[in-house]
Amino acid sequence: MKIFHTIKGLRDELKKCRKTGLRIGFVPTMGNLHDAHIELVKTARQHNDIVVCSIFVNALQFGLNEDWDRYPRTIRDDVDKLTAAGCDYLFHPADSEMYPNGLDTQTRVICATMTDILCGASRPGHFEGVTTVVTKLFNIVQPDEAIFGIKDYQQLAVIRRMTEDLCMDIKITAAPIHRETDGLAMSSRNGYISAVERPRVSVLYETLQWMVESVRNGERDFTQLEEQGRQRIVEQGFRVDYLSVCNSKSLEPAAVDDDEITILGAMYTESARLIDNLSLSLTRGESNAH
């Protein structure tokens, strides 16, 4: 695997790949890689000749009181994992490479829909930081396909809309949620969870499963269902950020006659904010068990 720290170096290399007609798959990350990230790389490998991964802890998507400064940076381990997974190129730029004119004057990419609700409501400016850095990375790599995990369902929806709105010729592929043995969705922030809390954090996934089953069995009072779900989480000692039954495409509150529904949840432990989601297709009677 070749590692690049500069935009020019990576661009020059990828130009050679395009000239020979090779298809490029891209996996953007913030590092501290775990099995779920590696599955994204493997997915990219299935459909592409070249796999590019980026590791960049993007300050623009962190709020003032969030964990940018303590977000785990594990580049040596990350390089080993990417090499073993068959990644071809790693782009690992410095802040000054990605934002040479500083953050304050950086041109921003704004998605006008789906960004001020759910995670966007509790993390103002977060998705503006995401869409800006992803646009920059797309412009640098110019991939044929980019792979994102379903765990960050709202992020996936926003990036899909941004890609469509800006006429980017990039296929956005969703990869299933990778889970721990107890169902907890894998996340780089899981390392923040205390040993005392760890046995109880599966309540988020279990609550989502219960809500999906309730909808499948005919429950259509989504407001009451959300309240009952929140109570389940609170009873385990956690604070709920949101628990929402949404239209899968628009992320607006689900209507009683919607066929495609996604239930999204976020909760706080003592030192971590955990997110998860499950989707249900009422026309097919299926749910994404991921």
TAPE-V519470 format. One record per residue. N is the residue number from 1. RES is the residue in three letters. SS is DSSP state (hx for helix, st for strand, lp for the rest). PSI is psi in whole degrees, -180 to 180 (NA if undefined). D_CENTER is the distance of its C-alpha to the mean C-alpha in Angstrom with 2 decimals. Layout:
# TAPE-V519470
n,res,ss,psi,d_center
N,RES,SS,PSI,D_CENTER
N,RES,SS,PSI,D_CENTER
This chain:
# TAPE-V519470
n,res,ss,psi,d_center
1,MET,lp,131,24.27
2,LYS,st,140,24.99
3,ILE,st,134,23.34
4,PHE,st,137,23.44
5,HIS,lp,-13,23.32
6,THR,lp,150,24.52
7,ILE,hx,-45,23.41
8,LYS,hx,-43,26.87
9,GLY,hx,-45,26.97
10,LEU,hx,-43,23.84
11,ARG,hx,-44,24.97
12,ASP,hx,-40,28.42
13,GLU,hx,-44,27.28
14,LEU,hx,-25,25.06
15,LYS,hx,-39,27.96
16,LYS,hx,-39,30.03
17,CYS,hx,-42,27.57
18,ARG,hx,-35,27.56
19,LYS,hx,-28,31.34
20,THR,lp,7,31.67
21,GLY,lp,18,29.43
22,LEU,lp,141,26.60
23,ARG,lp,135,23.27
24,ILE,st,126,20.26
25,GLY,st,145,16.77
26,PHE,st,135,14.03
27,VAL,st,102,11.02
28,PRO,st,135,9.73
29,THR,st,171,8.95
30,MET,lp,16,10.44
31,GLY,lp,-163,12.62
32,ASN,lp,55,13.92
33,LEU,lp,142,13.03
34,HIS,lp,-173,13.43
35,ASP,hx,-34,14.14
36,ALA,hx,-39,10.71
37,HIS,hx,-43,10.24
38,ILE,hx,-33,13.78
39,GLU,hx,-34,13.29
40,LEU,hx,-41,11.10
41,VAL,hx,-42,14.12
42,LYS,hx,-37,16.49
43,THR,hx,-43,15.12
44,ALA,hx,-37,15.58
45,ARG,hx,-31,18.99
46,GLN,hx,-33,20.08
47,HIS,hx,2,20.20
48,ASN,lp,158,20.92
49,ASP,lp,-33,23.72
50,ILE,st,136,21.91
51,VAL,st,125,18.50
52,VAL,st,133,17.22
53,CYS,st,142,14.58
54,SER,st,146,14.04
55,ILE,st,112,13.88
56,PHE,lp,116,14.05
57,VAL,lp,100,13.51
58,ASN,lp,104,13.41
59,ALA,hx,-26,15.86
60,LEU,hx,-22,15.56
61,GLN,hx,5,12.38
62,PHE,lp,139,14.06
63,GLY,lp,174,16.76
64,LEU,lp,-35,20.31
65,ASN,lp,19,20.23
66,GLU,lp,-172,16.85
67,ASP,lp,34,16.49
68,TRP,lp,-44,16.26
69,ASP,lp,-25,19.64
70,ARG,lp,7,19.05
71,TYR,lp,132,15.55
72,PRO,lp,127,16.55
73,ARG,lp,112,17.73
74,THR,lp,54,18.86
75,ILE,hx,-37,19.58
76,ARG,hx,-48,22.52
77,ASP,hx,-39,20.84
78,ASP,hx,-43,17.83
79,VAL,hx,-43,20.45
80,ASP,hx,-44,22.24
81,LYS,hx,-42,19.31
82,LEU,hx,-39,18.39
83,THR,hx,-45,22.12
84,ALA,hx,-30,22.59
85,ALA,hx,-6,19.83
86,GLY,lp,20,21.64
87,CYS,lp,140,19.52
88,ASP,lp,-43,22.01
89,TYR,st,137,20.91
90,LEU,st,128,18.92
91,PHE,st,114,18.52
92,HIS,lp,78,18.72
93,PRO,lp,158,20.07
94,ALA,lp,164,21.56
95,ASP,hx,-40,20.77
96,SER,hx,-23,24.05
97,GLU,hx,-40,23.14
98,MET,hx,-34,20.08
99,TYR,lp,69,21.82
100,PRO,lp,-23,25.52
101,ASN,lp,10,26.77
102,GLY,lp,163,24.87
103,LEU,lp,-33,22.17
104,ASP,lp,-34,24.76
105,THR,lp,11,25.88
106,GLN,lp,131,22.74
107,THR,lp,134,22.49
108,ARG,lp,150,19.51
109,VAL,lp,121,17.63
110,ILE,lp,124,17.40
111,CYS,lp,120,16.04
112,ALA,lp,-2,18.69
113,THR,lp,150,17.12
114,MET,lp,10,14.41
115,THR,lp,-6,13.68
116,ASP,lp,16,16.33
117,ILE,lp,171,15.61
118,LEU,lp,-120,13.65
119,CYS,hx,-33,11.31
120,GLY,hx,-29,13.11
121,ALA,hx,-37,16.39
122,SER,hx,-10,16.01
123,ARG,lp,72,14.34
124,PRO,lp,133,16.59
125,GLY,lp,-9,15.78
126,HIS,hx,-51,12.16
127,PHE,hx,-26,11.01
128,GLU,hx,-38,14.17
129,GLY,hx,-38,13.17
130,VAL,hx,-52,9.86
131,THR,hx,-33,11.96
132,THR,hx,-50,14.77
133,VAL,hx,-35,13.43
134,VAL,hx,-39,11.67
135,THR,hx,-44,15.06
136,LYS,hx,-44,16.92
137,LEU,hx,-40,15.22
138,PHE,hx,-40,15.82
139,ASN,hx,-34,19.36
140,ILE,hx,-49,19.91
141,VAL,hx,-37,18.82
142,GLN,lp,58,19.69
143,PRO,lp,161,18.05
144,ASP,lp,-31,19.11
145,GLU,st,142,15.78
146,ALA,st,138,12.16
147,ILE,st,130,9.81
148,PHE,st,149,6.10
149,GLY,st,147,5.24
150,ILE,lp,-20,6.40
151,LYS,lp,-43,5.63
152,ASP,lp,68,3.23
153,TYR,hx,-42,6.37
154,GLN,hx,-42,7.66
155,GLN,hx,-44,5.52
156,LEU,hx,-45,6.30
157,ALA,hx,-42,9.70
158,VAL,hx,-43,10.32
159,ILE,hx,-39,9.84
160,ARG,hx,-45,12.01
161,ARG,hx,-43,14.47
162,MET,hx,-45,14.67
163,THR,hx,-41,15.36
164,GLU,hx,-48,17.93
165,ASP,hx,-36,19.52
166,LEU,lp,10,20.01
167,CYS,lp,40,21.36
168,MET,lp,128,19.24
169,ASP,lp,65,20.46
170,ILE,lp,130,17.20
171,LYS,st,124,16.04
172,ILE,st,117,12.36
173,THR,st,134,11.84
174,ALA,st,130,9.61
175,ALA,st,143,9.90
176,PRO,lp,157,10.86
177,ILE,lp,134,9.71
178,HIS,lp,130,11.83
179,ARG,st,156,13.97
180,GLU,lp,173,16.75
181,THR,lp,-27,20.24
182,ASP,lp,4,20.34
183,GLY,lp,-12,17.21
184,LEU,lp,129,14.96
185,ALA,st,132,11.35
186,MET,lp,137,10.99
187,SER,lp,149,9.52
188,SER,hx,-22,11.17
189,ARG,hx,-4,12.48
190,ASN,hx,-23,14.34
191,GLY,hx,-16,17.06
192,TYR,hx,-17,17.95
193,ILE,lp,132,19.08
194,SER,lp,158,22.88
195,ALA,hx,-31,24.99
196,VAL,hx,-39,26.60
197,GLU,hx,-26,23.48
198,ARG,hx,-41,21.77
199,PRO,lp,-16,23.92
200,ARG,lp,-11,23.02
201,VAL,lp,-15,19.24
202,SER,lp,-8,19.06
203,VAL,hx,-29,20.48
204,LEU,hx,-51,17.14
205,TYR,hx,-42,16.52
206,GLU,hx,-37,20.27
207,THR,hx,-43,20.44
208,LEU,hx,-42,17.90
209,GLN,hx,-44,19.99
210,TRP,hx,-41,23.11
211,MET,hx,-41,22.00
212,VAL,hx,-45,21.13
213,GLU,hx,-37,24.52
214,SER,hx,-43,26.23
215,VAL,hx,-42,25.07
216,ARG,hx,-32,26.08
217,ASN,lp,7,29.42
218,GLY,lp,-3,30.08
219,GLU,lp,126,28.82
220,ARG,lp,1,28.31
221,ASP,lp,83,28.75
222,PHE,hx,-32,25.08
223,THR,hx,-45,26.01
224,GLN,hx,-39,28.00
225,LEU,hx,-42,25.43
226,GLU,hx,-42,22.82
227,GLU,hx,-42,25.55
228,GLN,hx,-38,26.49
229,GLY,hx,-43,22.96
230,ARG,hx,-40,22.73
231,GLN,hx,-38,26.11
232,ARG,hx,-41,25.07
233,ILE,hx,-43,22.42
234,VAL,hx,-39,24.91
235,GLU,hx,-21,27.55
236,GLN,lp,4,25.62
237,GLY,lp,15,25.69
238,PHE,lp,155,22.21
239,ARG,st,131,21.50
240,VAL,st,131,19.43
241,ASP,st,-57,17.24
242,TYR,st,157,16.88
243,LEU,st,105,17.40
244,SER,st,134,17.54
245,VAL,st,116,18.71
246,CYS,st,157,17.48
247,ASN,st,130,18.29
248,SER,lp,-31,15.51
249,LYS,lp,-48,15.84
250,SER,lp,-20,16.87
251,LEU,lp,13,15.29
252,GLU,lp,160,18.84
253,PRO,st,133,20.70
254,ALA,lp,140,21.67
255,ALA,lp,159,25.28
256,VAL,lp,-21,27.57
257,ASP,lp,14,27.97
258,ASP,lp,139,24.37
259,ASP,lp,-31,23.82
260,GLU,st,113,20.03
261,ILE,st,139,18.49
262,THR,st,131,15.16
263,ILE,st,120,15.55
264,LEU,st,140,12.86
265,GLY,st,151,13.68
266,ALA,st,137,13.25
267,MET,st,160,16.05
268,TYR,st,131,17.54
269,THR,lp,-169,19.37
270,GLU,lp,-35,21.90
271,SER,lp,15,19.57
272,ALA,lp,151,15.94
273,ARG,st,119,13.67
274,LEU,st,139,11.96
275,ILE,st,156,9.77
276,ASP,st,168,10.16
277,ASN,st,158,11.32
278,LEU,st,144,13.94
279,SER,st,152,15.38
280,LEU,st,129,19.10
281,SER,st,108,21.26
282,LEU,lp,-24,24.66
283,THR,lp,-32,26.42
284,ARG,lp,-10,25.75
285,GLY,lp,31,25.60
286,GLU,st,157,22.51
287,SER,st,154,19.30
288,ASN,lp,105,16.21
289,ALA,lp,10,17.22
290,HIS,lp,NA,14.00
